[in-house]
């Protein structure tokens, strides 16, 4: 089969981007031809996958997305694709991988009425509607049952179109047999003493992931504990505002930020606590599960999708909503010193060995193949052609800008 994969931007350390690459790689290994369309690609290009950049110019990010879609649709229409898979909400998709929350729900539940009048909001909802409208034929791969319920509530999407996927965590995140040796070597490399504590955070968008909250929590620690605790952040964002915040809080020598690393599993094994006090609940949050199955206790806001796994595994603590900084501060100090730390660690490792957390790419590839074959059996034009423009049939918008 010839498959088209579409996403706005690719960068090596993005969770969505890594999932796209996992699914594309599995499809390629099954003998299918893959072409990836993206506005930009940062990082090494994968072998065996064709990457077609669609560079665009616009003043705003949503304007760039609209320009990308305008350029993309003719390429899909003339490309002879058996199926088109999207990793962002946009017109023209046969299958959508749902890593984002329901924007319409957020608009009505979290935003003021005037925010819903902005061009950015209107475009996000317009693209979302082409995917989830009841008249659309797009198959929906979901990673969060909560968000599935939101889409059904706000768009009245048929439940039959939804397909819930397992998390899809990489198996190399599990604690290996020589985890203790790797931990000792890592702590020697980074100069971490046996009596020191390392808090780890991983993810792009430092503010959204709660780096400021974590620094505030560190500043509240009892002085002896604070002096022997450091925080490491790995991700993709501007570090300067957080170094300034750390300086104001008296933590200038306690914060270290890496703008992307290829050896994140070593950090999971070397650190003492993983924190993820995110401002906005994420649909999934792979790093939460990655840390847990590596044996790293986790402190996470309950609004994050995979936080439910932490609670189920008893691999850490949840920060209940509404978020209170004092609650986070208290639990941070507790988790750094609690005798239950070893139990949280072993519970996470056991959960990783006993639960199906790894099969996302294969399940997704199965659905992609079934969708393309069904279209072929129905003897209609290829799916990538059938719905170009809006994804919902005859009511095509005059403009997607």
Residue pairs with C-beta under 8 A, 6 or more apart in sequence:
1 32
1 33
1 82
1 83
1 369
1 372
2 32
2 33
2 35
2 79
2 80
2 81
2 82
3 27
3 32
3 33
3 34
3 35
3 81
3 82
3 83
3 84
3 85
3 368
3 372
4 35
4 36
4 37
4 76
4 79
4 81
4 83
4 84
4 85
4 384
5 20
5 23
5 24
5 34
5 35
5 36
5 37
5 85
5 86
5 87
6 36
6 37
6 38
6 72
6 76
6 84
6 85
6 86
6 87
6 88
6 90
6 92
6 93
7 16
7 17
7 20
7 36
7 37
7 38
7 86
7 87
7 88
8 38
8 39
8 64
8 65
8 68
8 88
9 17
9 38
9 39
9 40
9 42
10 17
10 20
10 36
10 38
10 40
10 41
10 42
10 43
10 51
11 17
11 42
11 43
11 204
11 236
12 18
12 42
12 43
12 44
12 260
13 204
13 234
13 235
13 236
13 260
14 204
14 236
15 99
15 203
15 284
15 285
15 286
15 287
16 87
16 97
16 99
17 87
18 286
19 87
19 97
19 99
19 168
19 286
19 360
19 361
20 36
20 87
20 97
21 46
22 168
22 170
22 360
22 361
23 85
23 97
23 360
23 361
23 364
23 365
23 368
24 34
24 36
24 46
24 49
25 46
25 48
25 49
25 361
26 361
26 362
26 364
26 365
27 34
27 365
27 368
28 34
28 48
28 49
30 365
30 369
33 50
34 48
34 49
34 50
35 49
35 50
35 51
35 52
35 79
35 81
36 49
36 50
36 51
36 52
37 52
37 54
37 72
37 75
37 76
38 51
38 52
38 53
38 54
39 53
39 54
39 55
39 56
39 64
39 65
39 68
40 53
40 55
41 51
41 53
45 51
52 75
54 68
54 71
54 72
54 75
56 64
56 67
56 68
56 71
57 64
57 67
58 64
58 66
58 67
60 119
60 120
62 119
62 120
62 123
62 124
63 401
65 88
65 90
65 123
65 127
66 123
66 400
66 401
67 401
69 90
69 91
69 92
69 127
69 400
70 400
70 401
72 90
72 92
73 91
73 92
73 388
73 389
76 84
76 92
76 384
76 385
76 388
77 384
77 385
77 388
79 384
80 382
80 384
81 382
81 383
81 384
81 385
82 372
82 375
82 376
82 382
82 383
82 384
83 94
83 95
83 368
83 371
83 372
83 375
83 382
83 383
83 384
84 92
84 93
84 94
84 95
84 383
84 384
85 93
85 94
85 95
85 96
85 97
85 368
86 92
86 93
86 95
86 96
86 97
86 131
87 96
87 97
87 99
88 100
88 127
89 96
89 100
89 103
89 124
89 127
89 128
89 130
89 131
90 127
90 130
90 131
91 127
91 130
91 387
91 388
91 389
91 390
91 391
91 400
92 130
92 384
92 387
92 388
92 389
92 390
92 391
93 130
93 131
93 138
93 387
93 391
94 137
94 138
94 139
94 371
94 372
94 375
94 383
94 384
94 387
95 138
95 139
95 140
95 141
95 367
95 368
95 371
96 131
96 138
96 139
96 140
96 141
97 141
97 364
98 140
98 141
98 142
98 143
98 144
98 147
98 148
98 151
98 283
99 143
99 283
99 284
100 283
101 144
101 147
101 150
101 280
101 281
101 282
101 283
102 128
102 147
102 150
102 151
102 154
103 121
103 124
103 125
103 128
104 125
104 128
104 129
104 154
104 155
105 150
105 151
105 153
105 154
107 115
107 116
107 121
107 125
108 116
108 154
111 121
115 121
116 122
123 400
126 397
126 400
127 400
128 155
129 155
129 392
130 136
130 138
130 390
130 391
130 392
131 138
131 140
131 391
132 138
132 140
132 151
132 155
132 157
133 155
133 157
133 391
133 392
134 155
134 156
134 157
134 158
135 392
135 393
135 395
136 157
136 387
136 391
136 392
136 393
137 383
137 386
137 387
137 391
138 161
138 387
138 391
139 161
139 163
139 367
139 371
140 148
140 151
140 157
140 161
140 162
140 163
141 163
141 165
141 364
141 367
142 148
142 162
142 163
142 164
142 165
143 164
143 165
143 167
143 168
143 283
143 284
143 305
143 360
144 283
144 284
144 305
145 164
146 305
147 283
147 305
148 162
148 164
151 157
151 162
152 159
152 162
163 363
163 367
165 360
165 363
165 364
166 356
166 357
166 358
166 359
166 360
166 363
167 284
167 286
167 289
167 306
167 309
167 357
167 358
167 360
168 286
168 357
168 358
168 359
168 360
168 361
169 286
169 289
169 290
169 293
169 352
169 357
169 358
170 290
170 358
171 358
172 265
173 265
173 268
173 289
173 290
173 293
173 294
173 352
174 293
174 294
174 349
174 352
174 353
175 269
175 293
175 294
175 295
175 349
175 352
176 182
179 269
179 294
179 295
182 266
182 269
182 270
183 269
183 270
186 192
186 266
186 267
186 269
186 270
187 193
187 194
187 198
187 270
190 270
192 198
192 230
192 270
193 228
195 228
196 228
196 229
196 230
197 225
197 228
197 229
197 230
197 272
197 273
197 336
198 229
198 230
198 231
198 232
198 270
198 271
198 272
198 273
199 214
199 218
199 229
199 230
199 231
199 232
199 271
199 272
199 273
199 274
199 275
199 332
199 336
200 231
200 232
200 234
200 267
200 268
200 271
200 273
200 274
200 275
200 291
200 296
201 209
201 210
201 211
201 214
201 231
201 232
201 233
201 234
201 235
201 274
201 275
201 276
202 233
202 234
202 235
202 264
202 267
202 274
202 287
202 290
202 291
203 209
203 234
203 235
203 276
203 287
204 235
204 236
204 237
205 235
205 237
206 212
206 233
206 235
206 237
206 238
206 239
206 242
206 257
207 237
207 241
207 279
208 278
208 279
208 280
209 235
209 276
209 277
209 278
209 279
210 275
210 276
210 277
210 278
210 279
210 301
211 233
211 242
212 242
212 245
213 277
213 279
213 323
213 325
213 328
214 231
214 275
214 277
214 332
215 231
215 242
215 245
215 246
215 249
215 251
215 255
216 249
216 325
216 328
216 329
217 275
217 277
217 325
217 328
217 329
217 332
218 226
218 229
218 231
218 249
218 251
218 254
218 332
219 226
219 249
219 250
219 251
220 329
220 332
220 333
221 229
221 329
221 332
221 333
221 336
222 333
225 333
225 336
225 337
226 251
226 254
229 254
229 336
230 254
230 255
230 256
231 251
231 254
231 255
231 256
232 256
232 257
232 258
232 267
232 271
233 239
233 242
233 255
233 256
233 257
233 258
234 257
234 258
234 260
234 261
234 264
234 267
235 257
235 258
235 259
235 260
236 259
236 260
237 259
239 257
239 259
242 255
242 257
243 252
243 255
243 257
246 252
246 254
246 255
261 267
264 290
265 290
265 294
268 274
268 290
268 291
268 294
268 295
268 296
269 294
269 295
269 296
271 296
272 296
272 297
272 336
272 341
273 296
273 297
273 298
273 299
273 332
273 335
273 336
274 287
274 288
274 291
274 292
274 296
274 297
274 298
274 299
274 300
274 316
275 298
275 299
275 300
275 332
276 285
276 287
276 288
276 298
276 299
276 300
276 301
276 304
277 299
277 300
277 301
277 319
277 323
277 328
278 285
278 300
278 301
278 303
278 304
279 323
280 303
281 301
281 303
281 304
281 305
282 303
282 304
282 305
283 305
284 304
284 305
284 306
285 300
285 304
285 305
285 306
285 307
286 306
288 298
288 300
288 304
288 306
288 307
288 309
288 310
289 306
289 309
289 310
289 352
289 357
291 298
291 348
292 298
292 309
292 310
292 313
292 315
292 316
292 348
292 351
292 352
293 348
293 349
293 351
293 352
293 353
293 357
294 348
294 349
294 352
295 345
295 346
295 348
295 349
296 345
296 348
297 315
297 316
297 335
297 341
297 344
297 345
297 348
298 310
298 315
298 316
298 317
298 344
298 348
299 316
299 317
299 318
299 319
299 328
299 331
299 332
299 335
300 307
300 310
300 316
300 318
300 319
301 307
301 318
301 319
301 321
301 323
302 311
302 318
302 319
302 320
302 321
303 321
307 318
309 315
309 351
309 355
309 357
310 316
310 317
310 318
310 348
311 318
312 351
313 347
313 348
313 350
313 351
313 355
314 343
314 344
314 347
315 344
315 345
315 347
315 348
315 351
316 335
316 344
316 348
317 331
317 334
317 335
319 327
319 328
319 331
320 327
335 341
335 344
371 383
372 383
375 382
375 383
375 386
380 386
387 393
389 396
389 397
390 396
390 397
